[in-house]
Amino acid sequence: MTKKLIQHGNSAALVLEKPILQLLNIDMTTELEIVTDGRNIIISPVANKESESDLLASLEKVNRVHGTTLKRLAK
């Protein structure tokens, strides 16, 4: 897919169609991170800090309860 920028006031805008937004689970309230390597623009949804901390807490619980078993399985 190729896109062109459109004029939005004194700025340029890139329109993302609804199927792309749905595919990435992005809506108008989603914070986006924009990075570049000097040639490419990478736009990513900002990770939800609550979800990340919940995941880390769950991992810690699994390791606490099943750590010995997981270590034995890794061998």
WOCORSUL-V344989 format. One record per residue. N is the residue number from 1. PHI is phi in degrees with one decimal (none if undefined). OMEGA is omega in whole degrees, 0 to 359 (NA if undefined). D_LAST is the distance of its C-alpha to the last C-alpha in Angstrom with 2 decimals. Layout:
N	PHI	OMEGA	D_LAST
N	PHI	OMEGA	D_LAST
This chain:
1	none	174	46.04
2	-116.5	182	48.37
3	-134.3	173	50.06
4	-121.1	176	52.92
5	-72.1	175	53.48
6	-117.7	178	56.36
7	-77.4	177	58.78
8	-135.8	187	58.21
9	64.8	177	60.89
10	-94.4	183	60.42
11	-116.8	174	56.75
12	-108.2	181	54.83
13	-130.4	175	52.66
14	-115.0	182	50.11
15	-87.3	176	50.41
16	-108.8	183	47.24
17	-72.5	183	47.99
18	-53.4	179	46.91
19	-60.5	178	44.41
20	-68.3	178	42.48
21	-61.8	179	42.54
22	-66.2	180	41.37
23	-59.4	182	38.54
24	-93.2	181	37.26
25	56.8	180	38.17
26	-115.1	172	40.69
27	-132.9	185	44.06
28	-66.4	181	46.91
29	-97.9	183	45.26
30	-73.5	174	41.91
31	-75.8	181	41.55
32	-118.1	175	40.70
33	-102.9	180	39.30
34	-118.3	178	40.96
35	-129.9	177	39.60
36	-141.5	175	40.73
37	-104.9	182	39.67
38	97.6	180	43.35
39	-129.7	183	43.63
40	-116.9	174	41.76
41	-107.4	178	41.91
42	-119.0	181	38.78
43	-113.4	183	39.53
44	-132.8	174	36.73
45	-64.9	177	36.92
46	-71.9	180	36.19
47	-63.1	177	33.09
48	-72.7	184	34.19
49	-62.1	179	33.32
50	-65.0	180	33.35
51	-63.3	180	30.84
52	-64.8	180	28.56
53	-69.2	176	28.85
54	-63.7	179	28.31
55	-63.0	180	25.07
56	-63.7	177	23.85
57	-65.3	178	24.99
58	-65.3	178	23.17
59	-61.3	179	19.87
60	-62.4	179	20.47
61	-65.2	179	21.28
62	-61.4	179	18.21
63	-64.9	179	16.00
64	-66.9	184	18.33
65	-81.3	188	18.29
66	-119.2	184	14.76
67	-56.2	181	12.83
68	-62.0	180	11.22
69	-63.0	181	10.25
70	-63.5	178	8.94
71	-64.5	179	6.73
72	-66.3	178	5.46
73	-67.2	182	5.46
74	-71.0	182	3.82
75	-75.4	NA	0.00
